[in-house]
Amino acid sequence: MSAQAFRDMLLNSLQDYALTRAEKGELKEQLQRLSLNSQQTAELRNIAFKLARTAASADSFPQVLTWLEDVLRLVHPAESEAEAKTVTAKAFFSPHDNCPGEIRSLIAESRKTMDLCVFTITDDRLTSAVLDAHQRGVHVRIITDNDKAADLGSDADRFRDAGIELRVDHTSYHMHHKFAIFDSALLLNGSYNWTRSAAEHNEENFILTGQKVLIAAFQRQFEILWASLGPQE
C-alpha cells in the first residue's frame, strides 16, 4: 500500500469522523501485508496527523482525536503476549541511584528521535545533553507544562532558542506527565521530574523498558498531545 493509498483510505473514513469496524478491518489487513520500518511508520503517522489537523474544528475536535487514536493503534500494533513476557525492565530511585546519569546516557545513545513529555525541566546537566543531541541531528520534540515553562530556572526558552520543537499546554490544569521515548525503542516513565531537587533530595522513581506495547501506548499519547497543542509562537 502506497502512502497515497493510505491517505485516501483515511480521508474517506474522516467523512464521518470515525473509523467503522469495516474500515478498521480493511486498514489492518492492508498494514499487516507490509513490513514497515520505523521511517515508513513515521510517514504514515505524519499523514494521519496532517489529516486530523485539517479536519479538526471546535465542534469536531473530540471525534477527530478519537479517530486519530484508532488510526495510531493500527499503525502501532501491540506486541504479542509471548513477546511481552520476554522484555525486561529496570527501575531507578532517587536520590540513591544516579538518575541524571542514566538519563544522560539514554540521551547520548539516541541516534534518531527523542520525544520528551516532562512536567518541568530545570536540571542543566540534562538540558545540555538534550541540546547536544539536537546539535548532532537527533530530532527532538518536547512537551512541558505552561506554568512550569515560565518558572525561574526553566530551560524551555533555551530549547526554543536552539531551534528545538517545544509545545506547552494552555489550560488551568497541569500537563503532569514525566515520560520520554528514545529512538522509538526505549520508554522512560515515572514520578521523576528533570530537576536537581528530584535528583538530589526527593524520593522519586522511573522505570526504563523496551516493551513495545508500552512504547506504542505512550507514543500514541505523545502524538495526541502534540497535535492538540499545535504549533506555538
C-alpha positions in Angstrom: 0.0 0.0 0.0 1.4 3.4 -1.0 1.4 6.5 1.1 -1.2 8.0 -1.2 -3.5 4.9 -0.9 -3.2 5.1 2.9 -4.1 8.8 2.8 -7.1 8.1 0.6 -8.4 5.4 3.0 -8.0 7.8 5.9 -9.6 10.7 4.1 -12.6 8.6 3.2 -13.0 7.5 6.8 -12.9 11.1 8.1 -16.1 12.0 6.3 -18.0 10.9 9.4 -15.1 11.5 11.9 -14.9 7.8 12.8 -13.3 4.5 11.7 -16.0 2.0 11.2 -15.4 -1.7 12.0 -15.2 -2.4 8.3 -12.7 0.4 7.7 -10.6 -0.8 10.7 -10.6 -4.3 9.3 -9.6 -3.2 5.8 -6.8 -0.9 7.1 -5.5 -3.6 9.4 -5.4 -6.1 6.6 -3.5 -3.7 4.4 -1.0 -2.8 7.0 -0.4 -6.5 8.0 0.7 -7.2 4.5 3.5 -4.7 4.8 6.7 -5.0 6.9 7.1 -1.3 7.8 10.4 0.1 9.1 10.4 3.0 11.5 10.7 5.6 8.8 7.7 4.2 6.9 5.7 4.0 10.1 6.6 7.7 10.8 5.5 8.7 7.3 2.1 7.0 7.8 1.7 8.6 11.2 2.5 12.0 9.9 -0.1 11.6 7.2 -2.7 10.8 9.8 -1.8 13.9 11.9 -1.9 16.2 8.9 -5.4 15.0 8.0 -6.5 15.3 11.7 -5.3 18.9 11.9 -7.1 19.8 8.7 -10.4 18.1 9.8 -10.4 19.3 13.4 -12.6 22.2 14.4 -14.1 23.4 17.7 -17.1 21.1 17.2 -15.4 18.1 15.7 -12.2 18.1 17.8 -13.2 15.3 20.2 -14.3 13.0 17.4 -11.2 13.7 15.4 -9.0 12.8 18.4 -10.8 9.5 18.8 -10.4 8.8 15.1 -6.7 9.6 15.3 -6.2 7.3 18.3 -7.9 4.5 16.4 -5.6 5.0 13.4 -2.5 5.1 15.6 -3.5 1.8 17.2 -3.5 0.2 13.8 -0.2 1.8 12.7 1.5 0.9 16.0 0.0 -2.6 16.8 0.6 -4.1 20.3 3.2 -6.8 20.6 2.2 -10.4 21.3 1.8 -11.6 24.9 4.6 -14.1 24.4 6.9 -11.4 23.2 5.9 -9.1 26.1 6.9 -11.6 28.6 10.5 -11.7 27.3 11.1 -8.0 27.7 12.9 -6.9 30.9 12.7 -3.5 32.6 14.8 -1.6 35.0 13.8 0.6 38.0 15.7 3.6 39.3 15.1 5.5 42.5 16.4 8.9 43.6 18.2 10.3 45.5 20.1 7.0 45.9 20.6 6.0 42.2 22.3 8.1 39.7 19.1 9.1 37.9 20.5 12.0 35.9 23.5 10.0 34.8 21.2 7.2 33.5 19.1 9.8 31.6 22.2 11.5 30.2 23.3 8.1 28.9 20.0 7.5 27.2 20.2 10.9 25.6 23.8 10.3 24.5 22.9 7.0 22.9 19.9 8.3 21.0 20.5 8.4 17.2 17.3 9.5 15.5 14.5 10.7 17.7 13.6 11.8 21.3 10.1 12.7 22.4 10.2 14.2 25.9 6.9 14.8 27.8 8.0 16.2 31.1 6.3 18.5 33.6 9.3 20.6 34.3 12.9 20.6 33.1 15.5 22.7 35.0 18.5 20.4 35.5 21.2 21.9 33.3 23.0 18.5 33.1 20.0 17.1 31.3 19.3 20.2 29.3 22.9 20.2 28.0 22.6 16.6 26.9 19.4 17.3 25.0 21.0 20.3 23.3 24.0 18.2 22.3 21.7 15.6 20.9 19.8 18.2 18.9 23.2 19.5 17.5 24.2 16.1 16.3 21.0 15.7 14.3 18.6 13.9 16.7 15.0 15.0 16.1 13.9 16.3 19.5 10.3 17.2 20.4 9.4 18.5 23.9 6.0 18.9 25.7 6.0 20.6 29.0 3.7 22.5 31.3 3.0 26.1 30.6 3.2 27.2 34.2 6.5 25.4 34.8 7.9 26.6 31.5 7.6 30.2 32.9 9.3 29.3 36.2 12.6 30.7 37.2 15.2 28.2 36.1 13.1 26.6 33.4 15.1 25.7 30.3 12.1 26.0 27.9 13.5 29.1 26.3 16.9 27.5 25.9 15.3 24.7 23.9 13.3 27.2 21.8 16.3 29.4 21.1 18.3 26.3 19.9 15.6 25.5 17.4 14.0 22.5 19.2 10.3 22.0 18.8 8.6 22.6 22.1 4.9 22.8 22.9 3.1 23.7 26.2 -0.5 23.3 27.3 -2.5 26.5 27.9 -5.1 25.3 30.4 -5.7 25.9 34.1 -4.6 22.4 34.8 -1.2 20.7 34.5 0.5 18.7 31.9 1.9 16.4 34.6 3.4 13.6 32.6 7.1 12.6 33.1 8.0 10.3 30.3 10.4 10.1 27.4 10.8 7.9 24.3 14.2 7.3 22.8 14.5 6.2 19.2 11.0 4.6 19.4 12.8 1.8 21.3 13.0 2.7 24.9 10.5 4.3 27.3 11.3 6.1 30.5 8.3 6.8 32.8 7.8 7.6 36.5 7.4 10.4 39.0 10.9 11.8 38.2 10.9 15.5 37.1 14.1 16.6 35.3 15.2 18.8 38.2 18.1 19.0 40.7 15.7 18.5 43.6 14.4 15.3 42.0 18.0 14.1 41.6 19.4 15.1 45.0 16.6 15.4 47.5 13.2 14.0 46.6 12.0 10.4 46.8 11.4 9.7 43.1 11.4 6.9 40.6 11.3 6.0 37.0 11.3 2.7 35.0 13.1 2.1 31.7 11.6 -0.5 29.4 11.8 -1.7 25.8 8.3 -3.3 25.9 6.8 -2.5 22.6 3.2 -2.4 23.8 4.0 0.2 26.4 6.2 2.3 24.0 3.3 2.3 21.4 0.8 3.4 24.0 3.0 6.2 25.3 3.9 7.2 21.7 0.2 7.5 20.8 -0.4 9.7 23.8 2.5 11.9 22.9 1.2 12.3 19.4 -2.3 13.1 20.6 -1.0 15.8 22.9 1.4 17.1 20.3 -1.4 17.5 17.8 -3.9 19.0 20.3 -1.4 21.7 21.4 -0.5 22.7 17.9 2.4 24.9 16.8 3.0 27.8 19.1 5.0 31.0 18.9 
